[in-house]
């Protein structure tokens, strides 16, 4: 399919404050595919997401990242977003003074470019429809971005941004963290509605329960800053039942961690700031 994206990470190594966290990670995601990355705490999973999106604290020392043949590492953060990369963050930030609607319309227009901006009426109708799918209160359109939102409301808001921006590659960094069953179901419904040949998904999670709602095509286990084992959905089920010790024993891994990971973005990294 002509519009199917191809996202490739090849031999990626990255450091933070001189400490190597990613140690030669490779991964290929095609349009229509859902890849889940699992692993214990401190193995580099959130670092991977932050490095892909261009977190300024992480320095790539080796390897490459490309989207449709374009060098992602040569792009600024906003250029990565406009190219079609999207990160739903584990801890979304609050921004006082900027409403959800203003933020999202600015984000959409940043992707569409000058002379192709979405009309206000079309935007409002689209946002109202997507919020209804996610069972969000219409008043949230006019609330300041994430301000006073519960954890579950922030996660739904991240999925709302994904649905509105229609990216080529979606990275979900522990989107299930802190969600109850009802909120998890709604978030998963929003993600499943976006599955198509026009985008790929990279889902970072600790738990099988999210993958009960969003069935992955591939499951990867991350330890020591690299992917050490890959398989299908059955791999996630075995991890749920048996944990990670069997993989450590199989591969002779004593300590699976790479140390404490840094906190991820504290500001939204999916677009440039709104201009007024």
N, C-alpha and C positions, 0 to 999 in steps of 0.2 A: 504493500500500500504506500502510495507516494507520501502521505502525510505522517506515516508512522515514524516516531522519533527513535533515535539510537543513542544511548548514553553509555559511555565506556570509561571505567577507571582502570588504569594500568600501572601496577607497581607503585602505588601511592605511598609515600613516606611523608610524615609531617611531625613537626616538633612544636612544643609550647614552652617558652622560657628555657630553651636548651634541652628539654627532655623529649625524647622521641616517643610519640604515642602511636602513630600509624606506622607499621613496619612492613611495607610492601604489599598493600592490599589491592586486589584486582577484582573487578565486577563488571558485568555487562547486562544492561537492561534495555529491552526492546519495547516498542509500543505494544500495549495490550497485556504486558506481563506485570505480575505483582510479585516482588521479591521481599521476603521477610528476613531481617537480620536479628538474631537472638544471641544472648550471651550473658554471663554474670556481670555484675557492676564492675566498673573500672577496666573494661577490656577494650575501650575505644569507640563504642557505638555512637555516642553523642558527638564525640570528636569528629567522626566521619561526617555526620550531618553538617556540623559547623564548618568544617574544612571545605566541603562542597560549595557551601553558600558564601565562603570568603570571610570567615571570622578573622578580624585583624590580628588576634593573638596567635593564630596558627600559621606556621611557616612551612610551606611545602618544600621539601629538600630533594625530592626525587619523584619520578613518575609523572603521569598525565591524567587529566580529566577532559573529556570531550563530549559535546552534545551536537549530534548531526554533523560531525566532522570539525566543528568549531572548537578552538582551544578555550575551555572554561577558565583556566588559570590565568589567562591574559585579560579576563573581563573584571571590571569593577563589580561590586555587589549589586548595584542597581542594573547593570548590564546583564548580569546573570538572571535576574528576575525578569527583565524584559525578553530575554532569550527563551524563557519558559521554565525556569527552575522555581520551585516553590517549597518552602519549609514551613510545616505546621509545627510550631514550637511546643516543647514540653511545659515551659513557663512563659506564656504570652505576657507581654508588657502592657501596662496601663498608660494611656496618653490623655491627659486632661486637656480639654479645649478643642479636641478634634473628634467629631462625631463619626460613628461607624459609617454612615452614608458618605460623608465627605472623604474619609480615608479610602473607602472602596472605589468611589468614582474617580478619585485622583489616580489610584493604582491601575484601574482599568484603562484610563486614558493614557497613562504612561506606557502601557503595553501597545495600545492601538496607534499611538503617534499623532502628530499634528495633522489637522484636516480630516481626521478619522475618529474624532471623539464621539462617545456614546451620548445620545440625547438624554436630557434629564428625565423625560417621560418614560422612555424605554428603560433607562437605568432603574427608576423607581419600581416599575412593573416587574422587572427581572429580580430585583432584590426582594421585593415582597413575596414573589413566588418561591424563591429559594429559602427564605426564612420560614415560610409555611411548611416546606418539605422537612425542615429541621425542627419544626415545632417550637420556633422562637417567637417570643412576644414581639409584635410589630413595633412597640415602643423602643426596642433596642436599636432600631435604625437611627434614632435621634440621640441615643446615649453616647457619652464620650467613650472612646475606644477602650473596652475592657474595664473601665473604671467602675468599681463596685460589683463587678461580675463575680459569680461563684466560679469555682474551678471548672465545673461542668459547662457553665455558660461560656467561659473563655474558650474551651475546646470546641464547642459548637460554632463559636465565632470564627475560629481558625478554619473549620470545614466550610463555613459560609464563604470565607475569602477564597478558598480553593475552588468552590463551585462557581464563583463569580469570575475569577481570573482565568479559569480553564488552562492551566499550565501543561507543559509537555512532560515534565517529570515532577512527581509529587513525592516529597520526603515527609513522612509522618514520624516524628521523634517522640515515642512513648505517648501517643495521643490518648491511650487508654488509661494513663495514670490518673488516679483519683476519681474515675467515673463509676457511677453506679450502673446497674444492669440496664435500666431504661435509657440513660444517657448514652451508654455504650452502643446500644441497639440503634439509636437515632444517628449517632456519628457514623457507625458502620454503614447504615442505609445511605447516607450522603456520599460516602466513599464509593460504595458499590454502584451508585447511580452514575458516577463519573468514569467507571471502567470502560475503556474503549481502546481501539487500535491507535488512537491519536495521543495516548499518554501511557507512561509507565509509572509504577509505584515502587518506592522503597520504604518499607515499614519497619521501624525499629521498635522492638517490644521485648519485655521480659517474659510475657505470659502467653499461654496458648489461648486464653479466653477471647482475646481480640480476633485471633485467627479462626475461631469458631464462627464468627460473623463475616470476616473478610478472608475468603479462602485464597491462600497464596499459591502461585505456580511453583515457586522455588523458596526453600528455606536455607539460610546460611547461618552457621555458628561462628561467632567472632571471639577469639581469645588472643591475648598477647599482641593486640593491634593488627591482626590479620584474620582473614577467613580461613578456618581450619577444617571445616566440613560443610558440605552442601548436600541437599536432597530435596524431596518433595514434601507435601503436607504431613506425611507420616513421620518425618523427622521431628517436627514440632510436637506431635503427639507423644513421641517417645521421650522427648525432653521434659514434657509435662509430667509424665509418669515416673521417669527415672532420674531426672536432674542432669547435671553435666559431668558427674564424676566418671561415667563410663567413657566419655570422649577423652577426658584427661588421661585415663588409664590406657586407652587405645593408642593415643599419640605420645605418651610419655611426658605429658605436661604436668609440672609440679605446681607452678604458680601461673594462673591464667591471666592475671591482671597486668596492666601497664602503669599502675599507679592511679591516683585520684584524678578524674577528668575535671577539666575546667567547666565553669558554668557556661551555658550557651548564651546566645544573643540576649541582650537586655533591651534592645529596640527592635521594632519590626524590620526584617531584612528583605521583605518581598517586593519592595518598591521604593522609589524615591519619596521624600516627604511631600505632603500636599503643599501647593503654592497658592497663596491668596493675594 
